[in-house]
Structure formats: C-alpha cells, structure tokens
Amino acid sequence: TSTQTYTLPADAAFRIYAIGDDDRIADIDLEVLDASGTVIGKDEDDQNVAIVAIRSGTAARRVSIKVNPYAMKGTVNDGFYSILIVRVDN
C-alpha cells in the first residue's frame, strides 16, 4: 500500500485510475482522501483497474491517493502499478 499527494486545479472534474500489473496484481483498490483525511471516493471491486471520479470544487483541492494491491496472483508478493489522473472537461 502506498499514498501519494497531489493538488488538483479548481473547477474541474477528474477520473483517477490505479492500473495494476496484470502479471502480478489480481485486484487493486483505490481511495482518494481530502486534506482532512476524509474518503471522498473509493473503488474496492475485484478488478486490477480501479477508477474514482471526483470534482475539485471552486478552489484547488489537495488530495491523497491511496493504492492497495489487495490480491496478488499466485505466490508473488510484489508488483507494479500506475496512477493516471485525467481531467474531464464537461
């Protein structure tokens, strides 16, 4: 499990993806927390791609992205993943 912090620009919608290494990670989970530590979005399904949609609001928003490789394939105990943050203009 790891956590990274980002500041998202104001007045925008975002989709945040955690994409697991398909050879090693069977299930990856994603939580997005606001500056006070409150969960504002999460994906806990049993896939190796997790997606959370959020809005930044009227001011820039600092968020922490927590990624957890929930289930590994076979007997491996490590893997790789990517975080992708996409701005969605409406």
C-alpha positions as CSV (number, residue, x, y, z in Angstrom):
1,T,0.0,0.0,0.0
2,S,1.3,3.5,-0.8
3,T,-0.1,7.0,-0.7
4,Q,0.8,10.0,-2.9
5,T,-0.5,13.6,-2.5
6,Y,-1.5,15.9,-5.4
7,T,-3.1,19.3,-5.8
8,L,-5.8,19.3,-8.4
9,P,-6.8,22.6,-10.1
10,A,-10.1,24.3,-9.3
11,D,-13.4,24.0,-11.1
12,A,-12.7,20.7,-12.8
13,A,-13.8,17.0,-12.8
14,F,-11.2,14.2,-12.7
15,R,-11.0,10.5,-13.0
16,I,-8.3,8.8,-11.1
17,Y,-7.1,5.4,-12.2
18,A,-4.9,2.8,-10.5
19,I,-3.8,0.2,-13.0
20,G,-2.2,-2.9,-11.7
21,D,0.5,-5.1,-13.3
22,D,-1.6,-7.7,-15.0
23,D,1.1,-10.4,-14.5
24,R,1.2,-10.0,-10.7
25,I,-1.7,-7.9,-9.3
26,A,-5.1,-9.6,-9.4
27,D,-7.1,-6.9,-7.5
28,I,-6.1,-3.3,-6.9
29,D,-8.1,-0.9,-4.7
30,L,-8.0,2.9,-4.7
31,E,-9.1,5.5,-2.1
32,V,-9.0,9.3,-2.6
33,L,-8.9,11.4,0.6
34,D,-9.3,15.1,1.0
35,A,-6.8,17.3,3.1
36,S,-8.6,16.4,6.3
37,G,-8.3,12.6,5.7
38,T,-11.9,12.1,4.7
39,V,-12.5,9.5,2.0
40,I,-14.1,11.3,-1.0
41,G,-14.1,8.4,-3.4
42,K,-13.1,4.8,-3.5
43,D,-13.1,1.7,-5.7
44,E,-12.9,-1.7,-4.0
45,D,-14.1,-4.0,-6.7
46,D,-12.2,-7.2,-7.6
47,Q,-10.5,-5.9,-10.8
48,N,-6.9,-4.9,-11.4
49,V,-8.0,-1.4,-12.6
50,A,-9.6,0.9,-10.1
51,I,-11.4,4.2,-11.0
52,V,-12.6,7.1,-8.9
53,A,-14.4,10.2,-10.2
54,I,-14.2,13.4,-8.2
55,R,-14.6,17.2,-8.6
56,S,-12.1,19.8,-7.3
57,G,-14.6,22.4,-6.3
58,T,-14.2,26.2,-6.5
59,A,-10.6,26.1,-5.1
60,A,-7.7,23.9,-5.9
61,R,-8.0,20.7,-3.9
62,R,-5.2,18.8,-2.3
63,V,-5.9,15.0,-2.3
64,S,-4.1,11.9,-1.2
65,I,-4.4,8.9,-3.4
66,K,-4.0,5.6,-1.6
67,V,-3.4,2.5,-3.7
68,N,-3.6,-1.0,-2.2
69,P,-2.7,-4.1,-4.2
70,Y,-5.5,-6.1,-2.5
71,A,-4.8,-9.5,-4.1
72,M,-1.7,-10.9,-5.9
73,K,-1.5,-13.7,-8.4
74,G,0.0,-17.0,-7.4
75,T,2.7,-16.7,-4.8
76,V,4.2,-13.4,-5.8
77,N,4.4,-10.7,-3.1
78,D,5.2,-7.6,-5.1
79,G,4.0,-5.9,-8.3
80,F,3.9,-2.7,-10.2
81,Y,1.0,-0.2,-10.8
82,S,0.4,3.2,-12.4
83,I,-1.7,6.1,-11.3
84,L,-3.3,8.1,-14.0
85,I,-5.1,11.4,-13.3
86,V,-7.4,12.5,-16.2
87,R,-9.1,15.9,-16.2
88,V,-12.6,15.5,-17.6
89,D,-14.0,18.7,-19.2
90,N,-17.7,18.9,-19.3
